[in-house]
């Protein structure tokens, strides 16, 4: 029985890009609409938290919705609901969690871009 549990927890996705805190990403997620229908929803924002603990790896994306209201959503990295993740830009950050972005809006919420060659 323990072999089956270990095998189930060792399954991880290989097609994920390398993610870092401060990256500007687009996450394509399948959501249920009604009972049988599914559609793809796009969430674009900044990664403010990244947890890397085995099979329970997750990350939190913060985006600004209408009227300047901030919305955060946490995704499991190995979830079958995630279709793909696109990384648009990387940022220079010196902290592991960017919770200070919750209090900022406008230009003060911008992060300096890290050039990747």
Phi, psi and omega in degrees: 000321182292331176295322178294320179294317179296321179293322180292323182277348179272353181283120179225152179287142179257344186269018180274141175285168178282119185254144176224159176293135181099353179287143174266116189232160169240126181248124177262116186238137174273130177234154179275134174239110185079210183267318187246346186269145175232149174218165181262130178247140183252130177239117179244128181186196183253138176283119180254345178212141179221120179245129184241072178244078173068230183285340181267026180297137177214165177216152181246129180250131178248130177227161179259117180273195182295151180062024175074019180273128180276136181234132178244142178220133181256133181239142169278131183294325184265016182288139175288349178286337180278119179279308178201162179232124177251130177260122183266317180207155177252153181233154176275115179228152180240010180235156181276335177230132184259052181291342180292343178290344179294329183270355187248148175222160176071221185291332181287346179268002180281149176245144180288135185283139176258121182280130179245120182253000000 
